[in-house]
Amino acid sequence: MFKNRLKEMIRKGQPAIGTFIAFSDPHTVEVMADIGFDWFFIDTEHCTIGMEGLRDILVAMKGSHTVPVVRLMNNQPDYFKVALDLGAEGVIVPMIESAEDARRAVQYCRYPPLGTRGFGPVRASRYHLYLDEYAKAANAEILLVAQIETQRAI
């Protein structure tokens, strides 16, 4: 079932090769996902990739071994919901400035009892085909990256 290949590589200390995605053309994404990258860093913070563009990227990646990791616009629950429910296997949360910011990110990324993420993984569970398996594995398998960007945060 749902096993995050990138998290497994990190756990094992293996190198993971990826690239930055700043466009939503599904044909280009599909070709790139099939050439052997371990992960894509899909930037919705500084690029013009909206919800529909993100959906197109994640659909184009379906069936590849490339792990989609989305840099969110900010540390708000709606951005986590969209990215994760569409099938992102990880999120990068920008501008983490404090321990409280980090705690909020964990809350938004995890299902109860570990967090407050709402339950709606339609695409992430392959349209409920793997709903039970996804629900059981998501808290452990979703990659959460806190982006520390400022002196204050350090």
Legacy VTK file of the C-alpha trace (Angstrom):
# vtk DataFile Version 3.0
C-alpha trace
ASCII
DATASET POLYDATA
POINTS 154 float
0.000 0.000 0.000
0.968 3.609 0.477
4.696 3.739 1.173
6.575 6.978 0.675
9.631 6.016 -1.357
11.439 9.292 -0.583
10.956 8.933 3.180
12.306 5.400 2.963
15.405 6.624 1.122
15.933 9.317 3.757
15.514 6.770 6.575
18.163 4.569 4.964
20.552 7.475 4.360
20.421 6.963 0.595
20.892 9.821 -1.845
17.679 11.041 -3.472
17.844 12.955 -6.742
15.126 15.397 -7.665
14.335 18.683 -9.321
12.320 21.858 -8.968
9.012 22.163 -10.861
7.739 25.678 -11.579
5.277 24.888 -14.390
2.127 22.809 -14.724
2.261 21.455 -18.254
1.202 17.817 -17.714
3.021 16.483 -20.760
6.385 17.848 -19.629
5.786 16.695 -16.046
4.837 13.210 -17.227
7.987 12.831 -19.345
10.191 14.142 -16.529
8.547 11.870 -13.928
9.329 8.832 -16.045
13.053 9.479 -16.509
14.127 8.424 -13.038
13.946 11.319 -10.599
13.277 10.288 -7.007
11.274 13.424 -6.182
9.884 16.671 -7.575
9.747 19.866 -5.523
6.574 21.499 -6.861
6.600 25.188 -5.979
3.201 26.736 -5.270
4.715 29.451 -3.057
6.587 31.541 -5.624
5.267 30.147 -8.907
1.886 30.529 -10.565
0.825 26.948 -9.965
-2.733 27.041 -8.627
-4.986 24.212 -7.448
-5.905 23.044 -10.946
-2.298 23.200 -12.097
-1.228 21.198 -9.057
-3.929 18.655 -9.814
-2.651 18.344 -13.401
0.928 17.841 -12.185
-0.065 15.139 -9.709
-2.250 13.337 -12.259
0.633 13.416 -14.766
2.939 11.869 -12.146
0.574 8.970 -11.392
2.243 5.654 -12.034
5.788 7.012 -11.906
8.249 6.368 -9.086
8.833 10.100 -8.610
7.567 11.363 -5.238
5.628 14.651 -5.419
6.579 17.131 -2.681
4.699 20.452 -2.729
6.035 23.697 -1.295
2.912 25.304 0.085
2.049 28.987 -0.199
2.099 29.311 3.587
1.400 27.530 6.863
-2.403 27.548 6.618
-4.617 24.431 6.776
-6.328 24.970 3.413
-3.046 24.619 1.514
-2.225 21.344 3.281
-5.717 19.992 2.509
-5.500 20.730 -1.203
-1.968 19.406 -1.730
-2.345 16.261 0.360
-5.868 15.378 -0.768
-4.746 15.702 -4.398
-2.003 13.142 -3.739
1.157 14.982 -2.698
3.337 12.644 -0.657
5.086 15.480 1.091
4.874 19.179 1.814
7.479 21.857 2.368
6.200 24.586 4.678
7.876 27.968 4.135
8.704 30.610 6.707
8.666 28.470 9.838
9.660 31.094 12.392
8.975 29.400 15.733
8.246 26.154 17.509
4.571 27.151 17.429
4.705 27.474 13.607
6.232 23.991 13.425
3.561 22.553 15.747
0.830 24.067 13.567
2.369 22.516 10.454
2.341 19.090 12.122
-1.290 19.610 13.168
-2.377 20.527 9.628
-0.443 17.638 8.048
-1.573 14.776 10.312
-4.930 13.123 10.917
-6.313 12.882 14.470
-5.198 12.004 17.039
-1.792 13.343 15.917
-3.227 16.390 14.176
-6.279 18.194 12.857
-6.141 17.384 9.132
-9.642 16.979 7.756
-10.459 13.700 6.060
-10.978 14.003 2.310
-8.215 12.139 0.461
-10.272 11.411 -2.647
-7.402 11.454 -5.151
-4.733 10.500 -2.613
-6.625 7.259 -1.871
-7.150 6.564 -5.583
-10.793 7.629 -5.386
-11.411 5.577 -2.227
-10.089 2.372 -3.786
-7.375 2.345 -1.095
-9.108 4.537 1.476
-8.508 2.350 4.536
-4.868 1.742 3.652
-4.228 5.415 2.977
-5.880 6.465 6.233
-3.759 4.005 8.221
-0.455 4.961 6.557
-0.770 8.699 5.888
0.406 10.011 9.275
3.594 7.954 9.097
4.279 8.305 5.374
3.565 11.944 4.494
6.873 13.836 4.433
6.770 17.157 6.282
9.640 19.597 5.732
9.835 22.775 7.815
11.609 25.482 5.832
13.773 27.598 8.145
14.565 30.811 6.283
15.434 33.558 8.742
17.846 34.401 11.507
14.876 34.703 13.881
13.820 31.150 13.120
17.284 29.811 13.870
LINES 1 155
154 0 1 2 3 4 5 6 7 8 9 10 11 12 13 14 15 16 17 18 19 20 21 22 23 24 25 26 27 28 29 30 31 32 33 34 35 36 37 38 39 40 41 42 43 44 45 46 47 48 49 50 51 52 53 54 55 56 57 58 59 60 61 62 63 64 65 66 67 68 69 70 71 72 73 74 75 76 77 78 79 80 81 82 83 84 85 86 87 88 89 90 91 92 93 94 95 96 97 98 99 100 101 102 103 104 105 106 107 108 109 110 111 112 113 114 115 116 117 118 119 120 121 122 123 124 125 126 127 128 129 130 131 132 133 134 135 136 137 138 139 140 141 142 143 144 145 146 147 148 149 150 151 152 153
